[in-house]
Amino acid sequence: MHKPLARVPLRSIADSLLRSHPQYHGRRIGPDRLEYSRTLTTSNGHEVSWHSSESITRSMQMQIVDALRLGERGKASNLLLNVGHGNDSLRADDFIYILNYCAKSPDPLFVMETWRIMDEKEISLNNICSLLMVQALCKGGYLEEAFKLINFLGESPGIYPVLPIYNSFLRACAKMQSIKNANQCLDLMERQMVGKNEVTYSELLKLAVWQQNLPAAHEIWKDYIKHYSLSIIPLRKFIWSFTRLGDLKSAYEKLQYMMALAIGGNTYVNKTSEGKLYSSRLDIPIPSICELNLKKLDLKENKHSVPSMYCENLDDHAVNADQCTTFGLGVGEVENVRMDMLDIHISQPVMKILRWSFSDVIHACARLRNGGLAEQLILQMQKFGLQPSSHTYDGFVRAVTSERGFSSGMEILRIMQQRNLKPYDSTLASLSVGCSKVLELDYAEALLDQISECSYPHPFNAFLAACDTVDQPERAVQMLAKMKQLKVMPDIRTYELLFSLFGNVNAPYEEGDMLSQVDAAKRINAIEMDMARYGIQHSYLSMKNLLKALGAEGMIRELIQYLDVAENIFCRNNIYLGTPIYNTVLHSLVEAKESQMAIKIFKNMKSFGFPADAATYHIMIDCCSILGCYRSASALVSMMLRDGFYPLTVTYTILIKILLEDDDIEEALNLLDQASSERNELDTLLFNTILEKACEKEVIEVVEFVVEWMHQEKVQPDPATCHFVFSAYANSGFHSTAMEALQVLSMRMICEEDGSFPEKAEFEDDFIFAEDMEAESRIVQLFKDSEENLAVALLNLRWCAVLGFPISWSPNQSSWARRLSSNYTARKGDT
């Protein structure tokens, strides 16, 4: 004989929940009687029926539900309590209609109130009521209370919670991402020996995906195949899980199993009246005796072979396209395979699931940048008679673009247009980002213009960054208008780019004036007001770009004001962020020749404890060049060394520049020799710094020595080198030598590292000796293509040819070059 049902735990659970909600305090109730039909549909879509000797009338029951729908909770509570007081022969079935409404709403508080009434009337719960109560509590977010209810039911004599109750709770745990509650439920299921069914595995998979726990997903798979034979819908869920967890190998393997089942006709997929797909296979939560042998699904043994692919080294993260080949099929056999597929009848629901799973794997390829596998999957879909949807192509475009560039993505877009498939906005956005990265602004802009909706600013930010790179702020203005039209909310990256694009008015290398400074101030103010409108605070980069803009416009007062702001936001909290901020300000001050202000800021920086880096010291050494103080520059070098920064080529360039301000060429050459002995990589700018002063002073001996030194160090001359050397000879009256030197240096500008000229014939025919009117226009085009050195060298050589000087393609054999080499060797030998 069973013991009486325990009342205290049940009431305590309901009361604790109801007391926590203020709208139930001081509630009074009064009489009425209800009745309802004997069948209904639960929140899970299942029909249930029951029998009651004294059922509540449907009209009165509807009054409770209508009151709840209208928000008249007091009236609903009164009616419910009257039902309890007015009938002593009520059963659990008499509350199912109300509980079902609460489960669908959800209304967990009214469920608790109903439960309390049932408890007071000593009405035992059945499995249907228990399920509806748990669903209402779970959907309402009351996982703790739902678990207490399940636990209470499991410990109560005569009540045996069915598996759907546990599955409903696990579903809520997955939705609310509560691992703690899920583990409690699994422990309880184990103690109660409830078992698992396919729905249980599905919910556990969701939890594994949320945790990004790939080993757990594999364990779920192993446990599943011990107890169940494979079917389409569970495989769909495993494929989805493995794609979300980044395991392409497992996802692809399960996809092949799914295709084998589809061909074999073992699908068990039906459709509800609402169009939802479900498994029609009987789901019995009893482990099978035999372990599943996966060899039964070997694709080679199927009556109809699946157009699969064989992939070597298919690992979890990457599949090389070169390692994937169509299994047993040549390219010319694709149409024959498609004809073979016509002999196989596969239902539309199964085809839909197959298409979904292919799309899942292809989108995983996009996330893992695996265009090769994505392309093979598209080919496999087509062979199987599955036409890719716009969603599938969205993943395919992303995968291919990330691996091969935007041109491949554009080709796929053209194929979609031929098939009358409208691309997703996300597809267009992804392609636009690819175009922006390679500075194809026309393509990027055209794609963004086709977007009708976008919830994130990334593609627009990519376009703005490209505009910033190519210095075309006017195109950025049009895209900002597009963002406002689509109501795309900007993020901090947007404003970082806006400060870089529009913070200063003047073109590079132009000094700001009063008008441009006023305009810049208006722009900066407008950008900051827009930031405030969206509640976005300055980032380190946005502040840095703002400071750069102020410095470029020469707005020193505003620069110092914003430095104070930056100190409060960034520098005080992170000293390592402070150093780059100070460097930006110091550089602007030195460029504006505000040396005293720069020294003051540098001293403040040191006193506040911000560490100076190599850039800081180079900026301050450059500041010493404004003051013409080599002694201060040397002191800064000593500080550099103490802080662990060794002098670089740029350090020596600045020091030499300071020495040359005092016409100390000899000491400058000594520093150049020291830089070379310390194995610094000498550059053209360093040599040109000395050549400029030697040219100014017409010290031909130094010019020749430095030019040959450049040649020995294999440093290519540039147009400035040619100018200084040519001017030095010409100003001294050595015109013939000037032309010879110009020719040799121009040749060295365009020769390969080994001294060869592979394009000699083209240079002679199209540029140097060409007699047509377009020759010089072709050279100018080289300037537009950013090939300045080549353009200047060809112009120089053409000038030499026009003046009648013979062109020699062996520059090192000229008398001038041989003389410089001999003198250089002699001078180095003397030292």
N, C-alpha and C positions, 0 to 999 in steps of 0.2 A: 504493500500500500504506500502510495506516494505521500511525502510530507506536504503540508500546506505551502502554497507559493509564498515566498518571502516578500514582504511588502516594503520594508524599510529602505533597502537600496533603491528600489524603483522610484519611490516617492522622493527620496533625497535627490536623485538625479534630476527629475522633473522640476522640483521646487527650486533647486539651486539655479537652474537656468532661467526659470520664470522670475525669480526674485531679482535677478541681475538686470531685468528689463523694466524700466520705469512705467511703461504704459499698462502693466498688469497689476500695479499696486491698488489696493482698495476696491477691487472689482466685485460687483454684485450681479446675481443672475436670477431669472424667473421662469415659468413653466411653458412648455409646448411639446408637440410630438411630431416626429418626422418619419418618412418612409422613402425608400429609394429602390431602384431596379437591382436585379441580381447579377448583372454583368457590367463590366467596365474595362477600360484600357488603362494599364498602369503607365507610369512615366517612362518606362522602358519600351513601351509599345506592345506589351503582351496583354491579351484578354484574360481576365480571371472571372470566375463565377463562384457563387456561394449560396447557401440555403439558410434561411432564418425563419423560425416559427412566428416571431413578432417583429417584422421589419419596419423600419422608420419610413414614413411616406416620402416619396421623391420630391414632392412639392416643398415640404418643410426642410428637407435636406438642402434643396436649392437655395432656400432662404439663408442658410448658414454660408454657403459658398458665395452667393451674391453679396452678402454683407462683407465678407472678406475681400471680394473684388472691389467693392466700393470704399474700402478702408474703414468700415464701421465695425471695428474689432470688438467694441463693447457689446453691441447687439449680437454679434456672432457668439461671443462668450456666454451671454445670457441664454441664447437659444440652446447652445451645447449643454449647459448645466441643467436646463429644464428637461432636456432629453434624458439625462442621467437620472434625474429625480422622478421623472414621470413613468419610468418603465423598469421593472425589476428583472425582466427576463431577457435583457440585451446580451448579445454575443459579440465577439470580435468582428464578425462579418458585418455587423450593423454599422460599423464606423469606416468601412473601407473606402466608400465614395469620398468622404471628407478627407481622409488621409491621403488618398490619391491626388486630390486637388492640392493639398499641402506639399506633396512631393514634387509636383510639377511646378508650383509657383516660384521658388520654394517658400514655405512658411514654417520654419522649424519651431518657432515659439508657439504657434497654435497647435502643432503636433504635440508639443510637451503638455499643453493644456488638455488636449484630448486624452493623452496618455494618463494624466492625473485623474481624469474623470473615470476612465476605464479601470484604473487601479482602485479607486474608491468603491466602485461597483463590483470589485473582485472579478473582473472580466479577464480571462486568460488571453494572452496574445497568441495569434497563429502566425505562420510564416509569411503570409501576404501582408498582414499588418506590420510585422516586424520589418519586412523589406521596405515598405513605404515610409515607415518612420525613419529608418536608417538613411534612406535616400533624401528625405527632407532635411535631416540634420546635416548630412554631408554637403548637400548643395548649398545650404545656408552657411557653411563654414564652421560648423560646430563638430569638428572631428573628435575632440576629447569626449564630448557627450555621446556621440554616435558609438565610439568604442566602448564606453561604459555600458551602453545599452546592449551591444552585442555580447560583451562579457557577461552581463547579468543574465541574458537569455541562455547563454551556454551553460551557466551554472545552475539554472533553475530546472527542477525535475519536471519531466513531461514536455519540455520545450527543446526542440533540436533545430537550431538555426541552419537554414539551408545554404548551399554554396553561393547562390546569387547575392545573399546579404553580404558575405565577405568580399565578393567581387565588387559590389557597389562601393564598399568602403575603400578598397584598394584603388578603384577608379578615382575617387575623391582625393586620396593621398597623392596620386600621380598628378592630378590637376592642380592641387595646392602645393605640390612639391614638398611633401612632408614624409621624409624617410623614417623619422622616429615612429610615427603612427603606423606606417606600413610595416615596419619590423615588428611592432607590437601585434598587429593583425596576423602576420605570418606565424609568429610564435603561438598565438591562440589557435590558429588553424591546425598547427601541428599537434597541440595538446588535445584538441577536440577531434583529431583524425578526420578532418573534413575532406581532405584530398584537394585536387586541382582539376580544373577543366581548361578548355582552350581560351576562355575569357580571362581566366586567372593569368595565364602566360602572357596574354596581350597587355594586361595592366602592369605586370612586372616588367615587361619590355619598356613601357613608357617611363617607369621609374629609372631603369638603367640608362635610358637616353638622357633623361634630365640630369642624372649624376655624371654623364659622360663616362660611364663605366663599361668599357668594351669587354673586359673579362666576364663581367656579370651577364652580359648579353649572350656570350658564347656558352656560359653555363646553362642559361635558360634554354638555349637551342638544344644542347646535349640532353637535358632532362626532358624536353618536349618530344624529341624523336625516339626516346625510350618508350614512351607511352602512346604516341599517336602516329599514324601514317600521315604522310604529307597531304595537304590540300591547298587550294589556291589562296583562300583568304588569309589563313595563318602565315603562309609564305609571304604574302604581300606585306604583312606587319613586320616580319623578320627583315625583309629587304629594306623597308623604311627605316627600321632601327639601325641596321648596319650602315646605311648611307649617312644617317645623322651622326654616327660615331666614327665616320671616316674610314671604314673598313671596306674598301672597294672589292677586294678579293672575295670576301664572304658574301657581299651583296650580289656580285656577279654570279657566284656559284648558285645562290638561292634562286636567282632569276632563271638560270638554265633548268633547275628543277621545275620551276613554275611552267616553263614552256613545254617541258616533257609531259607534265600532267595535262596541260591544255590539249596537246596533240593526242594523248591517250584517252581523253574524254573523262578523266577522273577529276571533275571540277567541283561538284556539289555547291554550285552557286545559283541562288535564286534572287528574285527581286520582289520587294514588298509593293503594296499598292501605292505607297508614297515615292517609289523609285529607289529606295535604299537597297543596297546589296547585302545579302547575308548568306551564311553557310547553311545549307540544308542537311548537312551530315549530322547524324545523331551524336551529340556531345555527351558522352558518359565519362564522368570523372573517375574511371577505374583504370589503373595501369594495365597495359597489355602484357601478355606473357613473353612474347617474342620482341627482341630488340630490332629496330628497323635497320635493314641492310640497305645502305645508300647505293650499292651497286645495281639495285633494281632500277635505278633511274639513270643508268649510264646511257647517254644520248646515242651512242653507237648501236645499241641493241634495240632501239625503238623501231617500230615498223616504218614510221615516217621520220627520217633524220631531221634534226633541227638545224637550220642554217646558223651554226654557231661559229665561234672563233676560238682558235687555239692560241693561248697567250703564255709565253714562257716568262718566268720571273714575275708573275703577277703578285705583287706584294700589297701591303696595306695602304701605301701612300702614293705610289707612282706606277704607271704602266707606260712603257715606251711604245710609241706608235709603230716603230720599226720592228718591235718584237711580236706584234699582233698580225696574224694572217687569217684569212677566211678559211675555216676548217673544211677541207675537202671540196672547195668550190672555187672556180676561177671567176674572174670578173664577167666573162662572157656568159656564165651560167646563171646569172641573177634572174633573168626573165623566166628561165626554165624552172627555177626553184619556186618563183612566185606562182607559176602554173601548177606546180605540185601542191602548193598550199591550198589551191582552190578545191582540191579533192578532199580536204579535211574540213569538217564542219565544226566550227567553234562558235559558241553562242556570243551574242553581243555583250552580255555582262562580263564574260571572261575576257573578251577582247579589251573591254574598258579597263579591267584590272591589270591586264598585261601592259597596256599603254601607260597607266599610272606608275607601274613599277619600273618600266624603262625610263620614264621621266625622272623618277627618284634617283636612279643610278647616274643618269646623265647630269643631273644637277649636282650630285656628289662629285662627279668629274670636274665640274666647274669650280667647286670650292677647293678641290685639291689640285687644280691646274693640270688636268690630265686630258688634253685635247685628243690625244691618240685613241684612248679607249672610248671617248665620247663619239668619235667619228665611226669607230667600228660598231658601236651600239646602234647608231642611226642606220648604218648599212644593214644590220641584223633585223631591225624593225621593218625596213622596207622589204627585205626578203620574206619576212613572215607575214607580209600583207598588212602591217600596222602603219598607218600614215601618221607621221609625227604631227602633234598639235603645236599651236603657238607657244604653249607652256614648255613643251619638249624642246623646241627650237631656242627658247629663251636660255635654257641651260646649255644647249649645244653652242650657241654663240659665245656665251661667257667662257666656256671651256676652251674653245678654239682661239678666241681672241687673247686670252691670257698666255697662251703658249706660242702662237704664231703671229700675233699682231692684228691690227684692225682690218687689214686688207682681206684676210680670210673671213672675218666676221661680216664684212660688207658683201662678200660673195654669197654667204648663206642668206643674207637679207634679200638679195636679188632672187634667190631660189624661192624664198617665202612669198615674194611678190608674184612670181610666176604661178604659184599654187593658190593665189588669192587668200593667203594667210596674213592677217594683220598682226604685225609684231607687237609684243607687249611694250608698254612704256619703259619697263626695266631693261628690255632688250636694247631699245634705242639709247637709253642712258648708259648702259655698259659699253656699247660701241662708241658713243660720244667720248667717254672717258679714254678709251683706247686711242681715238683720234687726237684728243688733246695732249696726251702724253708724247706723241711724236710731232706735235705742233701743226697738225693738219686742221687749222682753225675753220676752214670753209666746210669741210665734212662735219666737224664737231658741231658747228652752229646749225647746219641743216638738219642734223639728227635731233638736236635739242628743240628745234622749232616744231618738230612733229609730235613732241611729247604733249599729251593732254592732261596728265596728272603725275605729280611726283611728290613724295612725302619726305624726301631727304635732299640736302643741298649738295651732296658729293659730286654729281656730274657737272653742276654749275661751278663748283669750286675748282674742279679740274680745268674747266674752260678759262676761268679767271686766272689761274696759275699760268696757263699757256699764254694768255694775253700779257701777263706780267713779264714772262720770259722774252717774248718778242717785242715788248714795249709798244703794245697797241691798246692803250686804255680806252680808246673810242669804241672798240668792239665789246669791251667789257660792259659799257653803259647799256648797250642793247640787251645783253644777257641779264643784267640786273632788272630791267623792265620785264623780261620774260619771267623771272623769278617772282616778281610781285604779281604778275598776271595769274600765275599758277598758285599763288599764295604759299610759296615754299618758304618755310621759316629758315633764315640764315643761322649758321652756327659760328663759333669763334674763328674757325678757319676762314670763313667768308670775310670777316672783318680784318683778319691778319692780311689777307690779300688786298682788301680795299685800301688799307693804309699804305701798302706798298705801291698800288696802282695810282691812287689819287691823292696821297699825302702831300706830294710836292707838285708844283705846276710846271716848272721849267724842265726842258729837256736835259738829258745828262750833259755835264760839262758846262752848263750855263749857270751863271750866278743869279740868285734871286734879287728882285727889286721890290719896291714898296707895293706895287700893284699885285705882283705874284704872291707876296707874303700875305696880303689881305685875302686873296682868293684861296690860298692854302689853308689859312685859319678857318675860313668858312667851310671848306670841305671837311677838315678834321672835326670841326664842331658838329657838322651834319652826321658824320659817321658815328661819333660818340653818342649823339642823341638817339640814333637808331639802335645802337647797342643797348642803351638804357631802356628803350621801348620794349625790347625783348628780354630784358633782365640778364644780359650777358656781361660778365666782367672781363677786364683786360687779361690776356694771357701774356706770358713772357715774350712770345714772338710778336704779338700785336703791339705791345709797348715798344719793343725794339724797332719795329718798322716805323712806328710813329716818331720815335726819336731820330731815326735816320732821315725821315721826311723833313722834320724841322731843321736838322743840320744841313740838308741839301739846299734848303731855302735861305739859310743864314739867319734863322730866327733864334738867336742865341738866348734871349730872355725867356722865351717860351720853352726852349730846350732845357734850361736849368729848372724851370718850374715843373716840367714833367719828370725830370730826374728825381725831384723830391717825391713825386707821386710814386714813381717806380721803386724808390728806396723803401717806402712804407708798405707797398704791396708785395714786393719780391725780395728785395735785398736783405731786409731785417730777418726774414724767415729762412732764407737759404743763401748763404754767402757765396756759393758756387754759381748761383744764378746772377748774383750781383755783379760779378766780374765782367761778363759779356755786356751787361747794361752799361757799366762804366766805360768799357772800351768803345762802345758806340758813341757815347757822348764825347769822350776824349778825342776820338777820330774827327768828329764834326768840328770840335773847337780848333784842332790843329789845322784842318782844311780851311777854316775861316781865319786862320792866323791869330787866333785868340790865345796866344801862348801863356800869358799870365793866368787867365782863367783855367786853362788846362792844367797848369802846375798846381793851382789851388784845389781843383777837383781830385787830382792825383794824390795830393797830400791827405785830403779828406778820406779818400778810398783806403789808404794805408792805415790811417788812424782808426777807422771803423773796423779794421781787421779783415778787409776783403783781400784775398790773395791776388797779386798781380801775375798774369801769365805772360807767355812770350809775346803775344799781340800787344799787351799793355806796354811792355818795355819798348817794343819797336815804335809804337805811336809816340811815346815820350822821347825817344831818341830822335825821331823825326821832328818833334817839337824843338829840340836843341838846334836843329838845322835852321829854324826860323830865327832863333836867337844868335846863331853863329857861334855857339859855345861848345867846342870840342871837349873841353874839360868836363862839363856836365854830362855830355854823352858818354864819356869814358866811365864816369861814376855810375851811370845807369847800367853799363855793360858789366861792371863789377857786381852790382846788385843782381843782375841776371844770373851771373855765374854762381853767386851764393844761394840763389833760389833753385838752382839745378837746371837752368836754361842755357844752352851753349849757343854762341853766335852763329847765325845762319847767313846765307848769301845776302838776304835782305838787310841783315844787320850791317854787314860790311858795305853794302851799297849806300846806306844812309850815312855811315861814318865817313866814307870816301867823299860823299857829297858835301859834308861839313868841312872837311879838309880843303876841298877844292874851292870853297867860298873864300878861303884865305890864300888861294893860288899855290897851295902846297902840293904840287903834282908828285914830287919825289916821295913824300910820305904816303900819298895815295897809292902809288905803285907798290910800296912796301906792304901796305894793308892788303892789296890785291894778291901779292905773293903769299901773305899769311893765310888768306882765305883759301888759296889753292893748296897750300901745304896741309891744311886741316881737312882736306878732302871734301870741301863744300862743292856742290854742283854749280859751277859758275854759269851765269846766264848772260844774254845779250844786253840787258839793262845795265848790269854792272860794268861791262866794258864800255858801253855807250856813254855812261856817266863821265868816264875819264876822257873818252874821245871828244866829247863836247867841249870840255875845258881846253884840251890840247888844240882843237880847231880854233877856238876863240883866241888863244895865245899864239897860234900859228907855229906850234912846236912840232915840226914835221917828224923829227926823230921819235918822239913819244907816240905820235899817230901810227907810224909804221910798226913800232914795237908792239903796241897794243893790238893792231890788226893781225899781226902774225901770231901773237899769243892766242887770240881768238881761234885762229886756224888750227894751232897745235892742240887746243882744248876741244876741238871739233864743235865749236859753238857757231851756228849759222848766223851770218849777218842779217840785218833787217833794213828796211828803207832808211831808218835814222842813221844806221852805220854808213850806208852809201852817201848820205847827205853830208855827214861830218867829214868823211875822208875826202870826198870830192871837193868840198868847200875849202878844206885846209890846203890842198894843192892849188886850186884855182885862185884863192886869195893871195897865195905866195907867187903866182905867175907861172906855175908848172902845169900848163893846160894839157899838154900831151900826156903827161903822167896822170893827170886827173882823169882823163878819158880811159886810159889803160886800167887804172885802179877801179874805176866805175864798172868796166866790163868784167873784170875778174870777180869783184864782189857780187855782181848781179848773177854771174854764173854759179857762184857758190850758194846763192840763195835758192836756186832751183834744182841743184844736183842732188842725187841720192846720197846715202851715207857712204857708199863705196866710191863716190866721185863720178858715177856714170850718169848719162842723160838718155833714158829710154824713150823719151818723147821728143828727141832732137828734131826729127823730120817734121813733125807736126808744128813745133815751135817756129821753125824756119819758114815753112810754107804758109801757115795761117796768121803769123804775127810779125816776125822779125823782118822778113824779106817780102812780105805780101805787098802788092802794088794796088790792090783794089781799095775803094773808098771806105769799106767796112772794117778794115783791119784794126784800126784804133777803137772802133765801137765794140769789137769783140774783146779787146783788152779791158775796156771799161766794164763790160759785163762780168769779167772776173772779179772786179771790185764788189759788184752787187752780190756775187756768190760767196762773198767773204774770203776770197783768195787774194788778199792784199799783197802779200810778198811776191807771189807769182806775177801778178799784174804789174807791180812796180819794176820787177826784174825785166820783164818783156818790154816794157816801155823804155827802160834804160838801154837795152840791147838794140831796140829798133832805132833809138836816137843815135847810138854809135854807128849803126849801119847807114843811116841817112847822111851822117857827117863824113862818111867815107872810111871809117876805121874798120879794118878787117875783123871778122868775128871768129874767134878761136874757141873750140869746144874742149880745149885742154888748158884751163885757167892756171893750173899750177906750173905750167911750162913757160908762162910769160916771163919776160926779163924782170919785170917789177916783182912778181911773186917770188922768183928765185933769189933776187937781191934781198927781199925782206926775210926770207928763210935763213940766208947766210948771216945777215946782221943779227938776227934773233939768237942763232946758235952761238955766235961769238960773244954777245952780251951775256947770255946765260952762263957761258963758260967762264967769263971773267968774275961773275958773282959766286 
